[in-house]
Amino acid sequence: MIRVVTLDPVDPTDMAALIRTLYQAFGLGTEYAGEKPVPAEAEGKDGRLDAITLLREVEPVRTFADDKVLYIAGSPLSLPPGPLGEPPCWGFADYGKERAVITTAKLPARGVTEASIETYRRRLAREAIHAIGHLWDLHHCVDARCAMHPSWSPSLAANPDSDLCTFCREKSERKIRLAKT
Amino acid sequence: MRGPPARHPNDDAREQLPAPEGIIGAADELKPGDRVVYPNQGVCAVVGWEVKDIAGQKLELVRMTREEDGAAVMVPKGKVPSIGLRRVATGAQMEGVFHYLGAVYDDPELDWKIRHRDNADRLIAGGVLGVAEVVKGLHSLSRLRPLPTKEREQYDNARHLLVHEVSVSLGVPPGLAEDYIDYALMPPAGVKFDLKPPPAPVPLPSRPKKRRVVEEAEEGDLGLGDLGLGDLGIDLEGALEGAEVPGAEAEGAEGAEGADAGEGEAAGAEGVEPVPGVEEAAPEELPEAEEPVAEEEPEELPVRATRAAKPARAAEKPAKVEKPEKPEKAAEKKAARPAKAKKAEPEKPARAEKHAEKPAARKAATEKPAPAKKAAAKKPPAPKKAPAKKPAAEKPAAKRGGKKK
């Protein structure tokens, strides 16, 4: 089961579209689990939320074994800098565990036109699939059309698809099958 | 420091490569709580020692737990040095790995066999840098063309190992370690890293480069015997007459093959079997022509020698023609050169049978090749020209003609 939790208000129609897409992508029941407050510990000085602290401190939701929880934040997220600097953060997931967070701050503006809303939804769905893919042990993919391709990659299309490539889909299905047993 | 001991009994002869840093040489170096990297498995934590009775033997085992999933790993104490266990990469090593990952690299190995083998070697014995090399190499290749399934899996496995080692080494969650790796591998547009020179690549065992070289050498060796022209006995003698320089013998023979075969075709395909008339036409050339043939097939010499009671000419010709000998020849040739001999051999008996059945055609054959041979014999410069001009171009034509028959 995938449970979606919001940390900032999200349009209900966007949420419905997201839940539908997640269900189609992983074949798992998906539901909206309400809104939770942003933990104060995660707020940084620059107005960004520390993604790792956020996942650690955020208020939990009731889950069962193999449930995955996706948090959606409106504020930008930050990650600790690595050997070559700080990677851009569109989301963060506890690899192979149960919690992931994504931000809507880096998505294209939602706008009011049908096209811009559609673009926004597609990108939101892509980031959500990407984060939940990490929860199902998927690594980043070399295929630029796959949802598991890094979100900051220069080879990513302007309006990328929200589908998994064959390899990633099969791998996630295998993991899900094993988990269900 | 020596590399890991041989994995297979025949590996002893292989060159010993420098081991990756931090390799564990003896089981005594391990203590409970140590974190080690098991090649191709990932980071494990040493739990302790155990003595187990396995198949009637008491084995002292090192018990480890794979950190990723908690799987138990038990290694006999004596095997610890040979499996390539090593310590988790240090911060300095990891920095080198990131500088390697961030460097521009656009020269992936394109030969999939070499690539796959090298990558497997790197994953097993290359340390963290070896794993990074696999990830980097396959990632650059994936930019040129989609990875085949096996390599996609290999890439995923290598990435998995690297992510977990980076995660343990830097003390960050695996998700973040993967972001670091991909930030280095595919930086966002406009980001440039201030990179240090990357560490030296992992040395791999040297292997023969290409097989083609061997094939070319084989082709060079094949010479006359492959086309079965020695058996046809057409203009071989005339052609070889001109090959005076020993070094140019093979070339001359090849050229002559082409020329003679061409003439043989022109004269008619029937001129396959040796004919008394033809033999008489060029009696002086036979002894000279015999030399290269004898050089090619030294095993047949005793057979010929037994029949050598007759004059040289008479002794030689039957040896070329005689059908019972052909299977022997074929067997010998097959053993020597498998590729071309196969093509040439099976056709001979069929031809011979044909001629045996058709006396009329045989008669024609006796008449037709004779002028051709004479002409070839009377043309002393022909073989001299042949080596330079004809070898490659005319060979196929001769073969094709032969098949048509």
Interface residues (C-beta under 8 A of the other chain):
Chain A: I52 L79 P80 G82 P83 L84 G85 P87 P88 C89 F92 A93 D94 Y95 G96 H134 H139 H140 V142 D143 P150 W152 S153 P154 S155 F167 K171
Chain B: E68 M94 E95 F98 H99 G102 L138 H139 S142 R143 P146 L147 T149 R152 Y155 D156 R159 H160 V163 L170 V172 P173 P174 G175 L176 E178 D179 Y180 D182 Y183 A184 M186 P187 P188 A189 V191 F193
